[in-house]
Amino acid sequence: MSEATERFFESLPARAPAVLRGPVTGTLQIDLSTGNRTDHWLVQMRPGEAVVTHARGTADAVWHSSADLFERLASGRTQAIAAVLRNESTFSGNVVLFLSFRRFLPNPPGTRDPREVAREQVGRAP
């Protein structure tokens, strides 16, 4: 398990109030594989709160990924939905948990919120 992945999961509880604003409640199990080894993470989510344990358990949804892919996701070099659609990772269960969790993942480097770009354009208008 990479140090970046460990830090990512450690940061979730502190970031949860800003990320989990909607009415999401449930547990997501994330399985990260490297060769013959699989590391399990449980993320219990509810509005404004995330509890993370490095364990396997009862979950409302399961997301399986390679550890390498997850490191790229955690650094913003690839996107979670695109990885699932390309069949690079798999997901089963309550899709709302997956969609909520992906908000913890950073945007690709250099991307900007389209609302910011629009505000800049309006500010420059003659």
C-alpha positions as CSV (number, residue, x, y, z in Angstrom):
1,M,0.0,0.0,0.0
2,S,1.4,3.3,-1.0
3,E,1.9,6.1,1.5
4,A,-0.2,8.4,-0.8
5,T,-3.1,6.0,-0.5
6,E,-2.7,5.8,3.3
7,R,-2.7,9.6,3.6
8,F,-5.7,9.9,1.3
9,F,-7.8,7.7,3.5
10,E,-6.5,9.4,6.7
11,S,-7.7,12.7,5.3
12,L,-11.3,11.7,4.6
13,P,-12.8,12.4,8.1
14,A,-11.4,15.9,8.2
15,R,-12.6,16.6,4.6
16,A,-16.1,15.0,5.0
17,P,-18.0,18.1,6.2
18,A,-17.1,19.9,3.0
19,V,-17.6,16.9,0.7
20,L,-20.6,15.0,2.1
21,R,-23.2,17.7,2.2
22,G,-26.0,15.7,0.6
23,P,-28.2,13.1,2.3
24,V,-25.9,10.1,1.7
25,T,-25.8,7.3,4.3
26,G,-24.1,4.0,3.9
27,T,-20.9,2.0,3.9
28,L,-18.6,1.6,1.0
29,Q,-15.9,-1.1,1.0
30,I,-12.9,-0.4,-1.2
31,D,-10.8,-3.3,-2.2
32,L,-7.3,-2.4,-3.6
33,S,-5.3,-5.3,-5.1
34,T,-1.6,-5.6,-5.7
35,G,-0.6,-9.0,-7.1
36,N,-2.1,-11.7,-4.8
37,R,-2.8,-9.2,-2.0
38,T,-5.9,-7.2,-1.4
39,D,-6.2,-4.3,1.1
40,H,-9.7,-3.5,2.3
41,W,-11.0,-0.1,3.4
42,L,-14.4,0.6,4.9
43,V,-15.8,4.1,4.5
44,Q,-18.9,4.8,6.5
45,M,-20.6,7.9,5.1
46,R,-23.3,10.1,6.4
47,P,-24.0,13.8,5.9
48,G,-20.8,15.7,7.0
49,E,-19.1,12.6,8.4
50,A,-16.8,9.8,7.2
51,V,-15.5,7.1,9.4
52,V,-12.6,5.1,7.8
53,T,-11.3,1.8,8.9
54,H,-8.6,-0.4,7.3
55,A,-10.7,-3.6,7.4
56,R,-13.2,-5.7,5.6
57,G,-16.8,-5.7,6.8
58,T,-20.5,-5.4,5.9
59,A,-21.0,-2.8,3.2
60,D,-23.8,-1.4,1.1
61,A,-21.5,-1.2,-1.9
62,V,-18.1,-2.6,-3.0
63,W,-15.6,-1.0,-5.3
64,H,-12.6,-3.1,-6.5
65,S,-9.6,-1.5,-8.1
66,S,-5.9,-2.1,-8.5
67,A,-3.7,-0.2,-6.0
68,D,-1.9,1.5,-8.9
69,L,-5.2,2.7,-10.4
70,F,-6.4,4.0,-7.0
71,E,-3.1,5.9,-6.6
72,R,-3.8,7.6,-10.0
73,L,-7.3,8.4,-8.9
74,A,-6.1,9.8,-5.6
75,S,-3.7,12.1,-7.4
76,G,-6.2,13.3,-10.0
77,R,-4.5,11.7,-13.0
78,T,-7.6,9.7,-13.9
79,Q,-11.3,9.8,-13.1
80,A,-13.3,7.2,-11.2
81,I,-16.3,7.0,-13.4
82,A,-14.1,6.7,-16.5
83,A,-12.2,3.8,-14.8
84,V,-15.4,1.9,-14.2
85,L,-16.7,2.5,-17.7
86,R,-13.3,1.3,-19.1
87,N,-13.7,-1.8,-16.9
88,E,-10.4,-0.9,-15.1
89,S,-12.3,-1.2,-11.8
90,T,-15.6,-2.7,-10.8
91,F,-18.4,-1.5,-8.6
92,S,-21.5,-3.2,-7.2
93,G,-24.2,-2.0,-4.8
94,N,-25.6,1.4,-4.0
95,V,-24.3,3.7,-6.7
96,V,-25.0,6.8,-4.7
97,L,-22.2,5.8,-2.3
98,F,-19.7,5.6,-5.2
99,L,-20.9,8.9,-6.7
100,S,-20.5,10.6,-3.2
101,F,-17.1,9.0,-2.6
102,R,-15.7,10.2,-5.9
103,R,-16.1,13.8,-4.7
104,F,-13.2,13.1,-2.3
105,L,-11.0,12.4,-5.3
106,P,-9.2,15.5,-6.8
107,N,-9.8,16.9,-10.2
108,P,-7.1,16.4,-12.8
109,P,-4.3,19.0,-12.5
110,G,-5.1,22.2,-14.3
111,T,-8.9,21.8,-14.4
112,R,-11.0,24.7,-13.4
113,D,-14.6,25.0,-12.3
114,P,-16.6,26.2,-15.3
115,R,-18.4,28.7,-13.1
116,E,-15.1,30.4,-12.3
117,V,-14.3,30.7,-16.0
118,A,-17.7,32.2,-16.8
119,R,-17.3,34.7,-14.0
120,E,-14.0,35.8,-15.4
121,Q,-15.5,36.1,-18.8
122,V,-18.3,38.3,-17.5
123,G,-15.9,40.4,-15.6
124,R,-13.9,41.1,-18.8
125,A,-16.9,41.9,-20.9
126,P,-17.0,45.5,-22.2
